[in-house]
Amino acid sequence: MSDTLTLNPGVENLDDLHRKIDHLTELLEAQQRRQEEFDDLRRDMTPVMNQMVQLAINELDEIGSDFVLEDLLYLLKRLLRGTRRWITLIDQVESVMDLTEDLTPMGMQAFNELVQRLDEYERKGYFALLNGGMYVLERVSTEFGEDDVRALGDNIVTILTTVRNMTQPDIMALANNAVNAMRDEEPEAAAPSIWALARDFNDPKVRKGLARMLHMVRAVADQSDVQAP
């Protein structure tokens, strides 16, 4: 019993020594692996570095006397002096980028709405109508000269006034009735006699229509008299 008690401290010291040796062995192995990895990286990077150095030498050789070390130092000093300006510029760029990120969804939404609206216009035939209007404009530019266009511009108010008066409901109804009467007339009907026309003069509507026609003829005659001098 006493022998076991006296041997235990030695065994524990021996186990502790083994653990330390194993730990040192692991550290040495890890160090060896890192050294091997570093050696492999150095071997791989050596051709690349040599190529970069050779490229730099060639580029500097092309620059020749244009490159002066003092200019590089002056540029570095300018950059260092303008550090605050560079910081301000970076802040502005970041602000613009943030604004762009905020506006991008709005721009996409506006673009989608524009595409939908253009598709709706196309389905309604607006583009076809615009194409027809361009054809009409081309014909007008071909058939009419500069003097005609100038005369049209001088009389555009009178033309628009005439069109507005012609499109009044009573004038349109009168024109529609006249067209319907001419359409309803039989093309092969016999010419009415004098007595038939005389009987029609007794109709108040016929007399009213003749009065309107005479009034129109009188107005045309008055306009001709005004333009004659």
LOMI-894435 format. One line per 5 residues: number of its first residue (from 1); their letters; for each residue x, y, z of C-alpha. Coordinates in steps of 0.2 Angstrom, whole numbers, plus 2048, in hexadecimal, padded with zeros to 3 digits. Example, Ala and Ser with C-alpha at 12.3 -4.5 7.8 and 13.67 -1.06 7.14 Angstrom:
LOMI-894435
1) AS) 83E 7EA 827; 844 7FB 824
//
This chain:
LOMI-894435
1) MSDTL) 800 800 800; 80E 80C 804; 817 807 7F4; 808 80C 7E9; 807 81D 7F2
6) TLNPG) 819 820 7EF; 818 81C 7DC; 809 827 7D8; 812 837 7D8; 81F 831 7CC
11) VENLD) 811 82A 7C0; 808 83A 7C0; 818 844 7BC; 81C 837 7AE; 80A 83A 7A6
16) DLHRK) 80C 84C 7A8; 81D 84B 79F; 815 841 791; 807 84D 78E; 814 85B 78D
21) IDHLT) 81E 851 781; 80F 84E 776; 80A 860 777; 81B 866 771; 81B 858 764
26) ELLEA) 80A 85F 75D; 811 871 75E; 820 86C 754; 815 862 747; 80A 872 745
31) QQRRQ) 819 87D 743; 820 871 736; 810 871 72D; 80F 884 72D; 821 884 727
36) EEFDD) 81D 878 719; 80E 882 714; 818 892 714; 825 88A 70A; 818 884 6FD
41) LRRDM) 810 895 6FC; 822 89D 6FA; 825 891 6EC; 815 895 6E4; 816 8A7 6E6
46) TPVMN) 828 8A9 6E0; 824 8A8 6CD; 816 8B4 6CF; 820 8C0 6D9; 82E 8BF 6CC
51) QMVQL) 822 8C2 6BE; 81A 8D1 6C7; 82B 8D8 6CB; 830 8D6 6B8; 820 8DE 6B3
56) AINEL) 823 8ED 6BE; 835 8EE 6B8; 82E 8EE 6A6; 821 8FB 6AA; 82D 906 6B3
61) DEIGS) 839 904 6A4; 82B 90A 698; 828 919 6A3; 83A 91E 6A3; 83F 92F 6A7
66) DFVLE) 82C 935 6A9; 82B 92D 6BA; 833 938 6C8; 833 932 6DA; 830 944 6E0
71) DLLYL) 820 944 6D6; 81A 934 6DF; 81E 93C 6F0; 815 94C 6EB; 806 942 6E6
76) LKRLL) 806 939 6F6; 808 949 700; 7F9 950 6F6; 7EF 941 6FA; 7F3 942 70D
81) RGTRR) 7EF 954 70D; 7DE 951 705; 7D9 943 711; 7CA 94D 718; 7C4 950 706
86) WITLI) 7C6 93E 702; 7BC 939 711; 7AE 946 70C; 7AE 93F 6FA; 7AC 92D 701
91) DQVES) 79E 933 70C; 796 93B 6FD; 798 92B 6F3; 790 921 701; 782 92D 702
96) VMDLT) 77F 92C 6EF; 780 919 6F0; 773 918 6FE; 768 924 6F5; 769 919 6E5
101) EDLTP) 765 90A 6F0; 755 913 6F6; 750 919 6E5; 753 909 6DC; 743 901 6E2
106) MGMQA) 739 911 6DD; 741 911 6CC; 73D 8FF 6C9; 72B 902 6CE; 72A 912 6C3
111) FNELV) 732 908 6B4; 725 8FA 6B7; 717 906 6B7; 71D 90E 6A7; 71F 8FD 69E
116) QRLDE) 70D 8F9 6A4; 706 90A 69E; 70F 908 68D; 708 8F7 68B; 6F7 8FD 68F
121) YERKG) 6F9 90B 682; 6FF 8FF 675; 6EF 8F3 678; 6E4 903 676; 6EC 907 666
126) YFALL) 6F4 918 66A; 704 913 662; 6FB 90E 652; 6F2 91F 653; 702 928 655
131) NGGMY) 70A 91F 646; 6FB 924 63C; 6FD 936 642; 70F 936 63D; 70A 92F 62B
136) VLERV) 6FD 93E 62A; 70A 94A 62F; 716 943 622; 709 945 615; 705 957 61B
141) STEFG) 718 95C 61A; 719 954 609; 70A 95C 601; 70B 96E 60A; 719 97A 608
146) EDDVR) 71F 987 614; 713 994 60E; 704 989 610; 70A 985 622; 70C 998 626
151) ALGDN) 6FB 99B 61E; 6F3 98D 629; 6FB 995 638; 6F4 9A6 634; 6E3 99F 632
156) IVTIL) 6E3 992 640; 6D8 99C 64B; 6CB 99E 63E; 6CC 98B 639; 6CA 985 64B
161) TTVRN) 6BC 991 64E; 6B3 98A 63E; 6B6 979 644; 6AF 97D 655; 6A0 984 64D
166) MTQPD) 69D 976 642; 69E 969 650; 690 972 65A; 682 965 65D; 675 96F 652
171) IMALA) 681 970 643; 685 95E 645; 673 959 646; 66F 964 636; 67D 95C 62D
176) NNAVN) 678 94A 632; 666 94D 62D; 66C 954 61C; 677 944 619; 669 939 61E
181) AMRDE) 65D 942 612; 669 940 604; 66C 92E 608; 659 92A 60A; 656 931 5F9
186) EPEAA) 653 924 5EC; 660 926 5DE; 654 921 5D0; 645 92B 5D5; 63C 936 5C8
191) APSIW) 63F 949 5C9; 631 951 5D2; 625 95C 5C9; 623 96F 5CB; 612 96C 5D3
196) ALARD) 61B 960 5E0; 628 96D 5E4; 61B 97A 5E6; 612 96F 5F2; 622 96C 5FC
201) FNDPK) 624 97F 5FE; 614 97F 608; 61E 974 615; 625 97F 623; 634 974 625
206) VRKGL) 638 977 612; 636 98A 614; 641 98A 623; 64E 97F 61B; 64E 98B 60B
211) ARMLH) 650 99A 617; 65F 992 61F; 667 98F 60E; 663 9A1 608; 66B 9A7 618
216) MVRAV) 67A 99D 614; 67B 9A3 602; 679 9B5 608; 688 9B3 614; 693 9AB 607
221) ADQSD) 68F 9BA 5FB; 692 9C7 609; 6A3 9BF 60C; 6A7 9BF 5FA; 6A3 9D2 5F9
226) VQAP) 6AF 9D5 608; 6BD 9CC 600; 6BA 9D3 5EE; 6C3 9E4 5F1
//
